[in-house]
Each structure stands twice: as structure tokens, then as C-alpha cells.
């Protein structure tokens, strides 16, 4: 894998907001709903952003793709937007920053420099 693989990330607070609204407003849909917004981000972009947040260069270990790996994933958000029009995506950088801060404050470990 060369890091150009893409995924459509959704911040956990957005997932919680959608589930909460679905429960409180009794919103149902006969088919699964993609909890994503159609914005693809490459693995290299994730690594770059994480490197900035941690203020250090990250080692990258390129490996061959595993059987069944999907190189590019981008959700169709039309059903999500129809059912939950007020829900908007969190900024990826802000979500990653909040996640990083949570890990650093919640887990019993120390960051170690390379």
C-alpha cells in the first residue's frame, strides 16, 4: 500500500448525535444508513495531520495490500442528509485533534520519542 488509499471518516460525536436523534425522534429507515458525508481522505493525509498534532515525524511502514482491501471508500450520504438534515460533518482536523487529546488524557501511557 502506498498511502493513497482513501476512507470517509466520521467523528464519533457526529455518530452519537445521529443515533441520539434517531432514538429521540423515532426515525427509522428500512435500509442501512451510511454515517459518513462523502468526503474521502487519504491515509497519507491522516498521517500528515497526525504528525502535526503530535509534533513529530511518524515512521511509515508500507506493506502490500491485504486480500479484500478496498483502495478507495467514499460513502453516499444522501439518505443520511434526508433523514438528518441538521447534522453536519465535523472538521476532520478538529476531530482528529480531539481524539488525540482524549487518548493522551485518558490512557495510562506516556508518549515516547523515537
Rosetta blueprint (number, residue, H / E / L):
1 X L
2 X L
3 X L
4 X L
5 X L
6 X E
7 X E
8 X L
9 X L
10 X L
11 X L
12 X H
13 X H
14 X H
15 X H
16 X H
17 X H
18 X H
19 X H
20 X H
21 X H
22 X H
23 X H
24 X H
25 X L
26 X L
27 X L
28 X L
29 X L
30 X L
31 X L
32 X L
33 X L
34 X L
35 X L
36 X L
37 X L
38 X L
39 X L
40 X L
41 X E
42 X E
43 X H
44 X H
45 X H
46 X H
47 X H
48 X H
49 X H
50 X H
51 X H
52 X H
53 X H
54 X H
55 X L
56 X L
57 X L
58 X L
59 X L
60 X L
61 X L
62 X L
63 X L
64 X L
65 X L
66 X L
67 X L
68 X L
69 X L
70 X L
71 X L
72 X E
73 X L
74 X L
75 X L
76 X L
77 X L
78 X H
79 X H
80 X H
81 X H
82 X H
83 X H
84 X L
85 X L
86 X L
87 X L
88 X L
89 X L
90 X L
91 X L
92 X H
93 X H
94 X H
95 X H
96 X H
97 X H
98 X H
99 X H
100 X H
101 X H
102 X H
103 X H
104 X H
105 X H
106 X H
107 X L
108 X L
109 X L
110 X L
111 X L
112 X L
113 X L
114 X L
